[in-house]
Amino acid sequence: MKNIKIGLLGRVVIAIVLGIVAGNIFPMWLSRVFATFDSIFSSFLGFFIPLLIVGFVAPAIADIGRKAGAMLLTTVLIAYAMTFGSGMLAYVTSSTVFPHLIEQGGAKAAALAGGVSPQPYFTIAIEPLMTVMSALVLAFVLGFGCAVLPESTSSFKKVLGDFRHIINLVITKMIVPLLPLYIFGIFLDMTATGAVAPVLMTFIKIIAVIFVLHIGILIVQYCIASLFSGYNPLRSLRIMLPAYATALGTQSSAATIPVTLEQTMKTGVSRDVAGFVIPLCATIHMSGSTLKIVSCAVALMIVQGIPFDAAMFAAFIAMLGITIVAAPGVPGGAIMASLGLLTSILGFSEADNAMMIALYIAMDSFGTACNITGDGAIAQIVDRFFGKKFVGN
């Protein structure tokens, strides 16, 4: 029994179930204990998120900036375009389909007709050192500055790397272990107020839609790639299936790189181009993650009765594609990095952010699989322009 380990998804599911049960049986004084923890944890997240953005984005820009070259720039632009395109496709699909599946304002109406929300015994205000936008600007300044400084005279890149390591440790050793308890408290509160039923129904409906969206995104990406490479997109997708399956099992872009690399070369991409593009895109290409975040955000805004429009989400997706750079190496890194944008651009509350975390983790493996499978399509496009340079080398 000591060797049995429950993954993050399993712990989150258990936390949701226990939160629903506890919301029906816990006395108010005990519920307020967990409300107090959630209040403190949420305050810490607000403080930590700008640091997380600096810790992720600045070192990533510094690394990319030192690899000057047309192939690098082309790969980065294609990866960002696919990430942005996936996000917009997810928005259009979600905003069209979800209103027919989800009751608008259902959670808010249920909460108004339900019980009383447990209030924390006390709160601790932890003010962030900077806003999310200030963190992004600072990350760009530090990253680009580090990229142009000579390697031999600058030790600042090491400082950025150490800071990223600290951020990773905080996420993996503190935030991720405490997330199930945080989500437990959120679902306890929603059960007490009567808002949990419409939220759970939302979970079930949007997971099915998002899975179909993942498949559609991959088909579109490989069809676009076929316009440049001339390869059959369905054949390419069939060849990439082992990489997709590996990502589903490992839930890690980095761990899947060897399989992705091998299968990408089998589609016809040269070894040198694949060896450059696949490891890079494992860090910067986030189509699947963006698709999940956008779809979940639209669904929750509908069920909460929060107004939104295309311009709002275009700005959100444009910033998201930059903010979650280098996040795949950290468990839950993408959704953690997006929390600041969810709050500042979409107006999410701490309860909304907690539900986003739960939804994202529930579909984590599908997003990773979509990310890495799409890397092969990017490699095909890049190979069309740069593959001939390596022939005969």
Secondary structure, DSSP 8 states (H G I E B T S, - for coil): -TT----HHHHHHHHHHHHHHHHHH--HHHHHHHHHHHHHHHHHHHHHHHHHHHHHHHHHHHHHHHS-SHHHHHHHHHHHHHHHHHHHHHHHHHHHHHHHHS-TTHHHHHHHHS------S-------SS-HHHHHHHHHHHHHHHHHS-TTT--HHHHHHHHHHHHHHHIIIIIHHHHHHHHHHHHHHHHHHT-HHHHHHHHHHHHHHHHHHHHHHHHHHHHHHHHHH---HHHHHHHHHHHHHHHHHH--HHHHHHHHHHHHHHTT--HHHHHHHHHHHHHH--HHHHHHHHHHHHHHHHHHT----HHHHHHHHHHHHHHTTTGGGSTTHHHHHHHHHHHHTT---HHHHHHHHHHHHHTHHHHHHHHHHHHHHHHHHHHHHHGGGGTT-
